C-alpha cells in the first residue's frame, strides 16, 4: 500500500512537472510571437507614414498642374538670361 502511494506520488509529480514545462514553453513562444508581430506592426506603420508623405507630394503636384494648365503656358526650348555687368545697375 505504501509503495502504491509513493508510485502514484512520483508519477503525478512527473506528470505535473511535464505539464508545467509544456505551459511555460507555450507562454514563451506566444511572447516571441507577440514581439514579432509588434515589430511587423512598427515596420508597416513606418511604411504607411512614408506612403502618406508620398501621396501628399503627388497630390500637391497634381494641384499645381491643374492650376497652371488653364494659364496656357508654352513649353520653352531654350532659356536666355540677362547678364548684368558689375558696374551697371537697373533703376526704375
C-alpha positions in Angstrom: 0.0 0.0 0.0 2.8 2.3 0.9 4.6 1.6 -2.5 1.4 2.5 -4.4 1.2 5.9 -2.8 4.9 6.6 -3.5 4.5 5.4 -7.1 1.3 7.5 -7.6 3.0 10.5 -6.0 6.1 10.2 -8.2 4.0 9.7 -11.4 1.7 12.6 -10.6 4.8 14.8 -9.8 6.4 13.9 -13.1 3.1 14.5 -14.9 2.6 17.9 -13.3 6.2 18.8 -13.9 5.9 18.0 -17.6 2.7 19.9 -17.8 4.3 22.9 -16.2 7.2 22.7 -18.7 4.8 22.5 -21.6 2.8 25.5 -20.4 6.0 27.6 -19.8 7.2 26.7 -23.3 3.8 27.7 -24.8 3.8 31.0 -23.0 7.4 31.8 -24.1 6.6 31.0 -27.7 3.5 33.2 -27.5 5.6 36.1 -26.2 8.1 35.8 -29.0 5.2 35.7 -31.5 3.8 38.9 -29.9 7.2 40.6 -30.2 7.5 39.6 -33.9 4.0 40.9 -34.6 4.8 44.1 -32.9 8.0 44.5 -35.0 5.9 43.9 -38.1 3.3 46.4 -37.0 6.0 49.0 -36.4 7.5 48.3 -39.8 4.1 48.6 -41.6 3.3 51.8 -39.7 6.6 53.3 -40.9 5.8 52.3 -44.5 2.3 53.8 -44.1 3.8 57.1 -43.0 6.1 57.1 -46.0 3.2 56.3 -48.3 1.1 59.2 -46.8 4.0 61.6 -47.4 4.4 60.4 -51.0 0.6 60.7 -51.5 0.7 64.3 -50.2 3.6 65.1 -52.5 1.8 63.6 -55.5 -1.4 65.4 -54.7 0.3 68.7 -54.4 2.0 68.3 -57.8 -1.4 67.4 -59.3 -2.9 70.5 -57.8 -0.1 72.7 -59.3 -0.6 71.1 -62.7 -4.3 71.7 -62.5 -3.8 75.3 -61.6 -1.2 76.0 -64.3 -2.9 74.3 -67.1 -5.7 76.9 -67.7 -3.0 79.6 -68.0 -1.9 78.3 -71.4 1.8 78.4 -70.8 4.0 77.2 -73.6 6.9 74.9 -73.3 10.3 76.5 -74.0 13.2 75.1 -75.8 15.9 77.5 -74.6 16.2 79.8 -71.6 18.0 83.1 -72.1 19.4 85.0 -69.1 20.1 88.7 -69.0 23.7 89.4 -67.9 24.3 92.5 -65.9 27.9 93.8 -65.7 29.3 94.6 -62.3 29.3 98.4 -62.8 25.7 98.5 -64.2 22.5 98.8 -62.3 18.9 98.9 -63.3 16.8 101.7 -61.9 13.1 102.2 -62.3 
